[in-house]
Amino acid sequence: MKLRFYGADKEVTGSCHQLEARGKKILIDCGLQQGGDELDDNALPFPAGEVDCVLVTHAHIDHSGRLPLLVKNGYHGPIVATRLTCDLLRIMLMDSARIQEMDAQWKSQKLSRAGIGPVEPLYTVADAQAALELLQPCEYGQEIALFDGIRATFVDAGHLLGSASILVTAREAGLTRTIAFSGDIGNTDQPIIRDPDYITAADYVVMESTYGNRLHEGDGYTVGELAQVIDETLGRGGNVVIPSFAVGRTQELLYYIREMKSQRLVHSVPDFPVYVDSPLALEATEIYSGDLRGYADEETIQVLQSGFQPISFSNLHLCRTSDESRLLNMDRTPKVIISSSGMCEAGRIRHHLKHNLWRPECTILFVGYQANGTLGRLLVDGIYNIKLFGERITVRARVVNFRGMSGHADKAGLERWINAFAPKKPRRVFVVHGEEEAALTFAETIRLQGYDPLVPDFRAVYDLSEDRLADTGVPAASLHVRAAVQRKVSPAYIRLQQMGQRLLEVIRHNEGGANKDLNKFADQIQSLVDKWDR
């Protein structure tokens, strides 16, 4: 009985783990790598045809985005997820496939000018459709018999509509092991969805650590604070541009805005216009307006039962076409623009940033986690100019980061989740889905509370029968994280690392450029390296 780590190991994206038991291989999530985590073109590190079953914690692309690639490479088994996760996957995987096809077409056009052959997409719309045909929906609390001697139960993780932690029980050679996979653990008091439920007993735990080294500011966030930012910006004649994840965060923002309008919290423009500029967000919003029984919190259910839509209000506009999107930046009326992607890596948000970042009266408002190496992370960290669509843009707009609005639990929330296993602690806690510093810090935090943590490397293999790392043979009891946590890294050095990752991204984007330009770029890098290689 073995546990293999195939993604989100000392990283935040690309979540993927594999449990081997009774001759079966069960994959828990199969996500895309994004931002600075993307170093291998998202290739699968295992033979897809050998996987027997896939369990999906939730629909976000960093947990589900390689499912079409898995099917493309030969997987034909079931993909099990909650009912609403399946509904969201039907729109998210098709959207991701269209992006893959468009990116490949764009790269191929660039390469053709250099006489290089076309680029194949990571997967196609047809691959995504084939993956969707394998979906098998389940409900929270339902015990699912995956195979003889292996069963799974999905528990509400409170992170996204339909999100789950998964408890797997496996019996092999007279041994029974229970393994809890946290998925993404939700923040508390979020609109629409419920607070996380807790698993209270397991032999082993695989848990996320996105915010394992920090607390959300204060009590996190209030509608009044968001209203104040909007009020001040609109009063200056500026736009509030919100890079938002199309599924989950956008719908929660609409809920908050409906609330602030009903309470008249914005005084400069009381009935201010709000534009949702994301086709995917519009599709997801329809799901959030549907049958949420068993998934939404009581307040949302009551609003729905009373006949009101919890994410609808006056002066809300839905941009469906690219022409409608472009017109937003020609209209000088102060407004709120909600657009994806949430980390500013693709999509219509980049056009809105181009037209608003240089305007000091505007505000760029972040409401979700920004992965290392993404444009969103660079803006949050204070970069003063960026290049968008070949044009250098100076950042003069106010940049605000509402970390408390994150769908992820902070350090205190993660501790509450793991401490639900007390007084009988798991044999081992595998800390994943966090940047290295966050994962190591959280591992040290729970080690001091009596847990036995391990921060696994990519491709690590843990033997659950013998309770040891199978690839090194090091006894689990001797593994500690204190020394790594005590290593101090200055904020300036962290920023330097981020710039290095951004440089790699720029290099990849220039693939297929003219040799003259590429040689000039290489000479500039060489000059910089020679100056600082000391």
N, C-alpha and C positions, 0 to 999 in steps of 0.2 A: 504494500500500500504506500504510494508515493504522492508527493505534492510537488509540482513543477511550476516555476515562476517564469512566465513568458512576457511580462509587460507591466509597466507602472512600478518598476523596482528602482527605488531612489529617483523616480520621476513621477509626474502627475498624470500623464496621458498614456494611452495604449494599454489599458488594463486587460490582463489576460493571465489566467491561472489554469492549471490542469491537475485534476485528481485522477490517479490510477488506482483502481481497486477491482478485484474479481475479474481481471483480464479486460476491463473496460476503461476507456479514457473519456473523462468528462471534462469539458471545457467550461470554465466559469468566466464569462465575458470574452469578447474578441474585439477590442477597441482600436481605433486609429491613434497613432502618435501624432502630436501636433506641436507647433512652435519649435522650441529648442530641443525637444525630445526626439524629433524626427531625424534619425541618423541613418536609417537603413531602408528608406523607401517603403516602409511598412510591410516588408516581406514577412511571411509566416515562418517562425522558427521551428516548425514541426510539420510532418506530413499531414495534410488536411484529411486525406482519405482514411487515416487511422483513428480519427476521433469518432466516438460512438454517440455522443450527446452533447448539447450545448445548453447551458443555463445562462440567462441574461438578467443582470440585476436591474438595469434600467436602460432607457432609450438614448441617452446622450451618446454622441458619436465616439467619444473617447472610451466608451465601454461596448459599443455595438458596431462601429464603423467598418470593421474588417469582416463582418459576417458574409457580405457578398463575395469577398475574396476567398473566404473559406469554401464557399459553395463552388466558386469558379475553379478552385484547385482540387475538387473531388469529394467534398463533404455532402452526404445525402441524408443524415439523420435528423432527429427532431431538434427544434430550437424552442425551448420552454421559457416562458416569461408570463408575467401577470397580464390580465386582459387589457388594461389600458397601456401597458408597455407595448404590447403587440399592436394596438391601434396607433401609437406614436411611431413605432418602427416602420409602419407602412408608409408614412410620409417622410420620415427622416432618412431612411436608407435610399429611397428613390431620389430624394434631393441630393444626398451625398454622391450617388452614382452620376447624376447629371453634372455635378461639379467636377468629378473625376474625368468625365468625357470632355467637358469644356477646357479643363486645364491641359489635357493631352493634346487637344486640337490647337490651343494657343502655343504650346511648346513645339509642336510639330511645324507650325508656321514659321517660328523663329529659326528652327534648325534647318528648314528647307532652304532658307536664304544662304546658309553656309554649306549647302550640298549634302546635308546629313539626313538620313532616313527618318520616317515618322516615329513618334512616341506612342506607345500603347497605353490606354488608361489603366489604372490599377484594377478597376472593374467597370462594368457597363450597367446600363439600366436593365438589360436582360438578366445579368447576374443578380442584381438586387431583387428583381421580380422572382427569380428562382429561390432566393433565400426566404422571401416572404411566404412562399408556398409551404415552407417547412415549419412555420410558426405553430406552436401548440399553447394556447392560452390557459392560464390557471388563475386561482384566486388566492388571496392572503389566507394563511392558516390551513390550506388544503395540503394534505400529505400525498406526495406524488411518488409512485413506485417507478423509479427509472429503470432498474434492472433487478434481477433476483438478488436480494441482500443489500440493495442500495436505494435509499429513498431521500426525498428532499422536501423541505417546507419553506415557503416564501413568507417573510415577515416585513411589514411596512417600515421602510427606512426613512420616510419623511423628507426625502431630498427632491423628488420630482413626482408628478402624478404617475402612479404605478410603480415607483421605485421600491426595491426590496433588498433586505439582507436575506441570505439563503443559508439554511442549516441542512447539511448533508450528513446522513448516517450511513456508514458502510460496515458490513461484516465480512471478514476474510480470515480463513485459517484459524477460526476460533477467537479472533479478536474483533471487537466492535469499536469503531472510532467515530466521533462526531466532530465535524469541522464547520465552523461558522465563518461565512464570507460576508463581511459587513456591507459590501458595495460602498456607495457614497452615503455617509451618515448625514442626515439633514439637520439644519438649524431649527430652533424652536420658534413658535409663534409666527410662522409664515402664513400668508393668506392662502386660502383654497385648500392646501393639503394639510394632513394631520401631522402632529409631532411624531418623532420616531418611536416605534415600539422596540422593546428590548428583548434580546435573547439572553437567557439566564444560565444556561449550562452548555458547555462544549469542551471537548478534549483539546482542540486546537482552534485558534482564531486567526483569520487573515483580515486585517483591518486597515482602513485608509488613514492617512495622516496629513491631508492637504494643509490644514491649519494647526499642525501639531506643535508649532513653536510660537503661536501668538493667540491673543484674545481679540475678538471683535471689539472695537472701541466702545467704551461705556456699556450701555445696555444693548448696543448693537445699532439701533436705528429707530427713528420714529417717523410717522407720516408727516409730522410737523417739520422735521428737519429737511426732508425732501421737498416739502412745499416751500420752505424758506429759500432753498437754492433756486427753485423754479421762479419764485416771486422776484428775487433779486435780479436774475438774469433777464427775464422778460421786461422788468422795469428799466433795464439798461438798453432795451431794444435788441437784445441778442437772442439767439436760439439755444435751447438746451438739447444737446445731441447725446443720446444714450446708446452706446454699443451694448446690445443685449442679446443673450442667447434666445433664439427664436422659440424654443420650447421650454417652458417653465418660467424663466425670469421675465419674459415679455408679458405673459398673462398675469403674473403677480404685480408687475408695475401698473398694468391697467386697473387692477383691483385697487391698488393704493391711490391712483389718480381719481378713480370714481369716488373714493372715500374723501379725498381732500377737496374735490369739487362740491360734494354734498355738504361738507363742513365749512365751505367758503374760506379756505386757508390761504388762497392766493389772491392778493388784493390788487396787484398792478394790472392783471388781465384776468378777472374772475373766471370767465368761460374761455380759457385759453385753448387754442387749437392743438390737438395731438395727432400726429401722423405715425402710423405703424407701417414701416417701409420694409417688408420682408414677406415674400410669398409663402415661405415655410411657416412663418409666425401666424399668418392668416389661417392656414390649414390646421395648425395646432390649436388655435383659438376655438375653432369649431369643435374639436374634441373636448376642450375644457368647458365648453358650453353644453355638453351632452350629458349622458348618464354617468354621474360621479358617485352614485351610491356605493358605499364600501371603500371609497378612496378619499373623498373630500371631508373637510372638517364640518362640524355641525352648523357653524355660522353660514358657510357657503351653501350647504344643503337647504337651510331655512330660506336664504335669499332666492335660490332656485325655485323652491316650492311656492314662494309668494308671487312668482311670476316675473321677477326681475332677473336680468342677466348680471352676474357679479362683475363682469369685465366689459360693460358697455355704458356709455354716458354721452352727453351732448358734446358736439364739436370734435368727435372722434372720426378720423378719416383713415381709410385703409387703401394703401397704394398697391395696386396689383400689377401695374405695368412699369417698364423702365422709363417710359415717357413721363408718367406721373411722378416717378422718383426724381427725375431731372428737374421738373418744374418746381420742386420744393426749394431748390437753391436759387431759383430766379425770383421767387416771391420773398420780399423783405419783411413780411409780417412776422413778428416774434412768435415762435412756436416751439413745441417739444417734438423732436424726431426720435423715434425708437427704431433702431435698425440693426440687423445682424451683419457680420458675425460678432459674437460677444467679445472676442479677443482681437478684433480688427484685422484678422488675417486674410479675409476675403469678403466678397459680397458688397452690397450697396453702401455699407457704413464707410468704406474707404473714400467714396465720392463725397459723402457728407463731411468727413474730416477735412478733405482737401478744401472745401468751401467755407469751413467754419473755424479750423484750428488757428488761422492767422488773425482772427477777429477778437480783440480783447473784450468785447462786450458779451461774447458767447461763453458757454460752459460745456465741457465734455464730462459727462457724469458716468462713472463706471460703477456697476452694481453686481459684479461677479468676479470670480477668481481669474487672474491674468497669468497664464503659464509663462515660465521662463523662456525668453527668446522671441516672444510675440510682440507685435507692434503695440498692443494694449499695455503690456508690461513696461515697455520702454516709455510710454507716455505717463503711466502712473509713477514711474521712477524718476521723472523729471527731464526727459530728453528735450532739448530746446529747438531742434529742427529735424525734420524728417523729409524723405523723398517719396512722393506719391505720384504715380503715373508720369514719371520722368521729370517732375517739377519739385524743386526744393521749397518746403513750406516751413516757415518759422512759427513756433508754437507760442502764441500770445493769448489764446483762450485760457480761461481758468479750468484746471483739471481737478476734479473731485472724485475721490474713491470712497464709496460707501461700502466698506468691507462687511459691515454688519448686515447688509442685505444679501450676503452670500447664501446660497442654498446649502453650503457645507457647515457642519458644526465647527466651532472653534476648539481650542485646546481643552477648555472646560467641558464642552459638549462631548468631545471624544473621551474624556475621562469618565463622564457619567455613563457613556455607552459601555465601556469596558468594565466599569465597576459594577454593572448589573450582574456580572458573573460571580461576584463575591457572595458568600465566603469561600466557595470552592472555585479556586482560580484555574484557568486552563493550564495544561502542561506547557504550552508555548504560545506566544502571540507573535505573529509575523506582521511586521509594520511595513506597509506598502503605500502606493498612491500618494507620495509626497516628495517634494524636492529633498535632496539628501540631507540638508541641514534640518529641515522640519521632521523628517522621518527619524533621524538619529536623536534629535532633542526629545521627541515624544517617547521613543523607546527608552531613553534614560529616565524620563519622568515616571513611566509605569514600572520600570525596574526598581526604582526607589520605593514603590508601593507594593513590592513583593511579587511582581510578575516576572516571567522569564522571556524577554523579547528577543527577536532576531530581525535585523533589517537585511533582507535577502538581496543578493545580486541577480542580475538578469541571467536566466538559465540555471539558477540554483535548483538543486533537487533535495528534498527532505524526505527521509524514510520514516513514515509514521508508525510503522511496525517496530522499528528498532530505535526510534526517537533520536535520530542523528541526521546531520547533513550527509547525504549519500555520496555527493561528489568529492568531499574532502575527508570524510571519516572523522572529523573533529567532534568530540562529544558535545551535545547541546549545552550541557551544564557549564562548560568552560567559556562560552561565548559572551562577551560583554561589549557594551557600546560606550562606556564612560569616556575613554581616552579620545575617541573621535568627537564626542560632543564638546569636550573641553577645548578643542581647537578653535581659536578665535579668528574670525575672518572679518576684515574691515568692510564697511559699506562701499567704500571706493573700489576695493578689489572685486566685490560682488558685481558692481556696475561695469568694471572692466571686463569681467567674464561675460556679462550680458552683451556688451558691445562686440566681443569676439564671436559670440553665437550669431549676432545680427550680421556680422561680416560674412560668415559662412552662408547665411541665407541669401545675402546679396550676390555672392559668388554663384550659388545655384541658379538664381533668377537670371543671370547673365549667360547661362549656357546657350550656345548657338550664336553668340554675338560675333561681330567682325573680329578677325584675328588682331588687327591693328589696335582696336579698343581693348581687347582682352590682354594683350601684351603691355599696354600702357597701365592698365589696372594692376597687373602683376608687378610691374616696376614700382608703382606707388606703394604696394604692400611690402615689397622687398626693402625699399628705402625706410619704411617705418620699422620693420623688423631689425634692420641693421642699427637703427638709432637706439632701440630699446633692448637689444640682446646683450645684456651686460651682466 
